[in-house]
Amino acid sequence: MLETPLGFAQWSARPTADTTWRRPSTHSARRCAVSDPPQCSNDGRAVLASRPRAYPEPEVSESLEDLRRDIDSLDEQLVTLLGQRAKLVQEIGHRKADTGIPVFDPGRERDVLARVTAINPGPYEDDHIQAIYREVMAASRSLEEPPRVGYLGPPHTFSHQAAQQYFGRLADLTPLGSFRDIFDFVDRSPRVSGVVPIENTTSGTIGETLDLFVTRTVFIQAEIQLPVSHNLLATSGSTDWACVYSHPHAIAQCRGWIERHLGTTPIMEVASTAEAARRTADEPHTAAIGPLSAAEAFGLEVLQQDIQDIASNRTRFYVIGDKPAARTGRDKMALMVAVHDRVGALHDVLSCLRDHDLNLSFIQSRPSRLKPDDYIFFLEMMGHPDEEAVQQALRVLGESTVLTRVLGAWPLSN
């Protein structure tokens, strides 16, 4: 190994296949200007550590231009293959149109992501491969029919992030003003989708979402699991704020941190975390709690990251549409059940599910909109309405309850 005049490590031989690069210490990272391996030890020299590699290394002796020509050649192959894939997608779209099959197929997209993840040799992480293929599938859907998706706006909220994560950035994403507007958008428009939150690991179930299923004829088609990171945002590093803005759910998910660090600073509720960031950008003596995307969109500084009380904070979203997703063999489904006002009524519902080997994963009660002092139960379980065991259970429940309605079915996430 030789030292260049600038102190960068220069290797005269290619590393062997059983070596990998050790992460540099923080104070030496600035010294090592080479992006990716080799990396630096405390004295600025590259260090090797033993671990098998699952992918080949380029020859270090190749010039930079040679490597770039190799990349250009690979790009040409990728574009050609993507074009061939797109033509197949278009043919599938024509056949779907002839038979009335919906363009959006959550089960097929889940299987594609699972397959490309399984064959991923590295060095891309599985999340990287899935993100790339979500955008490929979003572009493919746009060739058939660009998906229209309603979400709780404005842009740069967690609902916006969830919609982008699932449908890709090429989808026609429509910000709407309320959960009711999203349900009406789906209920009244053919071949559109909506994204609505259902529960958070910190603040619990979103009751308003469940209530809207009572009065709207929409179906759950998929679910999205979104890691939720809250951050303290401001125009400067000052801590003398007139108030801190955020959405009520974000405030609830950061309650412990707020009590420990913000003292008597007033906390003001607004319609969304993006609105909180917008107000802070316009009012220099305030701060906001919201996502990093909102900080970037409104030019705010991130004063503190990950201030949520539970590090693994996540929000689960439903994707809703005009019909349940097709059966895949690995599915979840949701029911809405209203029971008679008698002792043991809920016990009988749960016993029916047990007797038909249906594994319950979620149950939540809400006050009934149909009759005062009555409650409606929302349940999720493994299975699909097209399965025989589920059909038998639904027949029993239909005879023994005031109301039993299938709210949807969707492919089980990998």
N, C-alpha and C positions, 0 to 999 in steps of 0.2 A: 504494500500500500504506500502511495506517495502523497505528500502534502502539496497542494497547489499554493501559489503565492497568497491567495485569499484565505487559506486555512481550510478549504473544503476537502473532504476525503475523496481521493481518486483511486479507483480500483483498477488494477491491471489484469485481473483474472475474474472470470465469471464464478459466482458462488455455486456450490454443489447443490444437488436436489434435496439434500436433507438439512438445509439451513434456512433460516428466516431472519428477519431484522428485528432487533430489540428496540423498544420505544425509548427515545432519548429523554433525559431529565429536562425539567422545565427551563432551567437557566441556560442550557446548552442549545435549546431548540433554535433560538434566533441565529446562532452561529452557523448552523447547517442549513444552507440555502437550497440544497438539492431537494426537489419535491419527490416524495416517496423514497424507497431505499436507495443508497444506504442512509442510515440515521446515525445520530451521534451519542457518544457517551459523555460523561462529565467533562472530559478534556477535549471534546469536539471531534473525537475520532470515531469512525464507524465501528460498530460492534455486531458480531454475529452470535446467534443462539440457535440451538438445535431444535427443530420441529419439522415434521414432514410437510412438504408443499404438495398441493393437489393440482398445480397448474405450472406450465413451463415458464421459464424466465427468458426474456430476450437476451441475446448476446450483448454484453456491455461494450464490446469492441466495435459494435456497429455505430456509425455516425448518427447524429440526431436526425439528419435529413433522410437517412435510410429508414429509420424507425417511422418517421412521418409518412414516407411513401408506403410502408407496410400498412399503416393505419388507413391511409387513403384507399388502398386496395381492398382492405376489409370493409370500409364504408361502402364502396361500390357494390360489393357482394351483398351487404346487409340491405341496401336500398333495393337491389334487384329482388331479393328474397321477400322483402316487405311488399313489393309490388305484386309478386306472385300470390302472396297470402291475401292481399286485398282483392284480387280478382276472384279468388275462391269465396271470399266473404260476400262479394257482390252476387255471385251465383246463388249462394245460400239465401241471400236477401230476396232474390227473384222467386225462389221456390217457396220461401215463407209467405211472400205476398200472394202467391197463387193459392196457397192453402189456408190463409188467414192466421198463420202462426205469428205471435208477437215477436218483434225484433229483439226485445230485451229478454234474455234467458239467464237468470242468476245461477242456475245449476251448472250450465255449460261454462260460464265464466269462472265459477269456483273451481271446476275441474281443470280448466286451462292453467290457472294460477298454481294449483297443486302439482300439476305435471311439470311445469317449467321450474318450479322450486325443487322438485325431486331430482331433476337432471342437472341442476346448477353445479358446475365444477369449481366455482370461485374464479378470481378473487372477489367478485361482487357478493355482498351479503344477500340472503334470501329476500330481505325487505327491498333491496335495490332492484332485484329481478322482478318482484311483484309490482313495484311502482312503474317500472318500464313497461311491463305488459298491460297494466291497467290503462296506460296512455295508448298503447297499440290497439287495445280493444275499444277504447273510446273513439279513436280515429276510425276503426272499422265500423262501429255502430253509425258514425256520421255518414259513411258511404251508403248504408242501408236507409237510415232515417235518424237524423240527429236527435238524441233524447232530450226532452224538455223536462226539467226537474225544478220543482219549487222547494225552497228552504227558508228558514226564518232568517230574514235579512237584518241589517245590511250586509254587504260583503265583509270579509275578514273576521267573521264570527266562527265559533266552533262548528256550528251547523254548516257554514260554508265550507269549512275544512273537511267535514264528513262527506258532503256531497262531492267535492273534488276528489277525495280519496277513493270513493266508490265508482263514480261515473267518469272520472278523468276531467282534465281542464278544457277539453274540446266540447263538452256537453253544453247545452243551452240551459245554464243555471239561472233561475229567476228568483230574486230576493222578494219575499213576501212579508207582510207586516205582523202576522200572528199565526199561531197554530191553526186557528179556525180558517184563515185564508188558505193555508196549505191543504187542509182537508177539502175545502170547497173547490180548489184548483184541480185536485185529482178527481173529485166526485163529479164534476161538471164537464171535464175535458177528456176526450178519448186519447188513449196511448200517451199519457203523461205520468210522471212519478213525483213523489214528494219525499222529503227527508225530515223526520220529526224525532226528537229525543224521547226516550222512554224511561231510562233510569241512569243514575250516577252512583258510583261507589261511595261517595261521601254524603250527598244530599238526598239520595233515595229515588223513589219513583216519581215521575212527572205525571201527576194526576190529571192535568188538563188534556194531555194526549189521550189517556184512556177514556175520559168522558166523551171525547168527540167521536169515538167509535160507536157510541150509542145512537147517534143521530145521523151518521154518515155511512154510505155504503161504499166503503173502500176496503182493500185487502192488504195485509202485510206480505211483501214479496221477498224481503231480504233483511238482514240486520248488519249494522256497521259497529265495530268496536273502535272507539277513538280515544287514545291516550290524551288526557287533558292536563296541560301545564299552564298554571296561572303565573303572571309576572307583574311586578310593580313598574309602571311606566310613567315617565314625566318628561318635561322639556329640558330639565337640568337636574343636577345632583342635589339641589336644595331639598331640605326636609320640612320646611316651614310652609305647609300647604293649608289653604283655606278649607279644602275638602278632598276626599278621594272618591272617584266615581267607579261604579261597576254594576253589572247585572246582579239581581238578587241571588241567583244560583251560584255565581262566582264568589260572591260575598260569603255565602253559607259554606262553600268548599274551602275558604281561607280563614274561617272565623278565628281559629286558634292563633294563626300568625298575626292577624289584624290586632287581636287583643294584646299580644306580646310586644308588637313593634309600633303600632300607630297611636296607642294611648287614647287621648280624647279627640283626635282628629275626626271631624264629622265624616261619616260614610254615606254617600248619596246614591240611591238606586236609580238606574236608568234602564232603557229598553233593551240594551245589548252591550256586550263588551266592546264592540266596535264603536258604538255611540259614546261610550266612556272615553275611549282613546281620542275620538274626534273632539270632544269637549275639552279634554286636557290640552290638545294641540292649540285650541283657541283661547284657553285660559291658563296662562303660564304659571300661576300660583296654585295649581291643582295637580293631582296625580290620578292615575287610573290603574285598575287591575284588569288584565286581559291577556290575550295570546300574543306571541312574538310577531305574527303576521300583521296584527293591528299596529304594533310599534313601527314596523317597517312602512306600512301604508301611510301613517300619519307623521312620520319623522320624529318619533319619540325615542328617548334614551331608555334602555332597560336597566333599572337600578337594582333590581333583585329578581332572580329567576327561581322558578319552581317553589312558589310560596304556598301552594296548596297543602292542606293538613295531612293528606294521605299521599305518599310519594307515587303510589301506583294508581292514582286517580284516573278513572276512565268514565266515559259516557257511552251508553249503548243507544243507537238510533235504529228506528224502523225505516225501511224503504217501503212506501205504500203505493199501490197502483189499483187498477180496475179489476184485477182477478188474482187469485193465488198463483204462486209459482208451480210449475209442473213437478211431479214427483221425481226424486233422484235416487231414492233408496236410503239416503242419510239426511233426514229432514226434521225440522221442528215445526210446530203448529201452535196456534193460539185460539182459545175459545172465550166467549163471553157467556156467562151463565147467570140467570136470575132464578133464585130458589123460592119455594113456598115458605111462608112465615110459620115454621114449626120446628120443634126440637129435632136435631139430627139431620136437618136438610143438607147442610154442607158436608157432613160426614158421609151421607149417601152418595154425593157427587164424587168425593175422593175415593170411596170404596169401589165405585163403578170403574174409575180409572185403574185402580189397583187390580181389580178382577180381570181387566183386559190387558194387563201387563204394559200399561202406558206410564212412562216415567215422567212425573211432574217436576218441572224445574223452576216454576215461577207461579206465585199466586198473590193477588192483590184485590182488596175490596174497595169499592167506591159507592157513595150514596146513589141510589137509583134516581134517574130522571123520569122513571115510569110511574112510581108510586111512592108517596112520602113514607119515611121511616124504613124503607126497604133498601137492600144493598145488592149490587151487582158484583160478581166475581170474575176477574180476568185471570186466565190460566194459560201457561205455556207447557208443552210436553214434547217428548220425542214422538215423531210419527207424521203421517200425512193423511188427509181426508180420503185419499184413494185406497188406503190400506184397509183390509178386511176387518182387522181388530178395531181400528178407529171407527169404521162405519157401524160396527156392532155397538160400540160404546155410545156413539151419537144417537143411535136409535133408542137405547135405554134412557139416556139423559133427556131426549126429546119427550119421552112419556112421563118423566118424573120431575121435571122442572118447569118453571113458568116460561123460561126462554133459554134456548141453547143456540148459539150462533157461531159459526166458524169465522174467525177474523183474518185468517190467512195461513199460509204455509210457506216455508222457505228452506233453502239448502242449509244444512248445518255447516257452520264455519269450520275451516281446517284448523 
